[in-house]
Amino acid sequence: MDNITEIRIEEIKDYDNNEYYYYIYCVKDTYERIEIGKSKTKPQCYKQLAVYY
């Protein structure tokens, strides 16, 4: 099973096309890149921890 090693949010300022957005994607341990999408508003990030017994 592949694992996600990182989730990235990049701020894109495209002055040529007058665009401003956030590009969201994740990277698996096989270095496969999966595009999540684009957002005009800044995404909020938080960490949630779940412990199961």
Secondary structure, 3 states (H helix, E strand, C coil): CCCEEEEEEEEEEECCCCEEEEEEEEEECCCCEEEEEEECCCCCCCCCCCCCC
